[in-house]
Amino acid sequence: MKGTIEILLDNAFDKYGMDWIRVSDHLRMSSRDVEGNPILEGTILLSQGIIQYQAPKIKELQGCSRLFLDKNIFNSLHKPYCFCPFL
């Protein structure tokens, strides 16, 4: 069964014919890995999850899939909108 990241990349490159993609996530805590499985260590910062799970999975997919081999795939984080009168 394909994981979420693989489905996202399939849609971007195969279904919609994109040349590149930026996978952008909210800066938050995460309790699941890139396949949706619970993280054994418990909840971690999503930025750490990208380092431990998402980026290695993307590299793996780029190495074994002709569809992703020559594509540029970027990881990024964005801060959710937050109103703070002190900033």
N, C-alpha and C positions, 0 to 999 in steps of 0.2 A: 504494500500500500504506500502511496506517495505521501510525504509530509507536506505541511503547509507551504514551506519555502519552495519546494519543488513544483507544486501546483502554481504558485505565483510566477515562478520563472517560466514554466511551460506556457502560461497564458501570455506573459509579456512578449516572449520571443517567437513562439509558434503561432498562437492564435492572433496576436495583434501585430506581429512583425517588427517589434521595436529593435533598435540597434544597441541600446544600453538601458539600464534601470538603476534607480537609487531606491534601496530598501530602507525606508525611514520609519522609525518607531518612536513612540513617546518615551521620554526619560521617566522611568518608573521602576518599581520593584517587580520581579518576575518569579514565579514559582514553577514554571514549566520550561522545558528545553525546546529546541527547534522542531522536534517531532510531536510536541504536545504532552510529553511524559513529565510527571512530577520530578523536580530536581531533588536528588537525595540529600543535599546539604541544606535544603530548605529554601527560603526566599532569598534571592540575590538581586543586586542592581541589574537592570536590563543591560547596561553598558558592559558589565562583566559577562552576562549571558551571550552577548554578541561575540565577545572575545572567545569564550569557551565553546559555544555551540553554533551560532549562526555563521560566522566567518569561515570556520573549518568546514561546515557542511556545504557552503557555497563553493569553496575551493575543491572539495570532493566532487561535487556535481560538475564543475567546469572541467575536471580531469577525466570524467568518464562519460560525458555526454557530448556528442558532436554538435548538438543544438546550442550548448552554452560555451563551447570551447573558445570562440573568437569574440565573445560578448564582454562588454564592460559592465561589471556589477559592483555598485558602491553600497556600503553600509553607512547609515547615519542615524543620528538621534535628533529629535526636536523636543523642545520643552513645551509641555501643554500650556495653553493660555491660562494665565493666572493674574487676577487683579490684586495688586498689592500697593496700597497707598504710600508705603514707606520707601518704595524704589524710585 
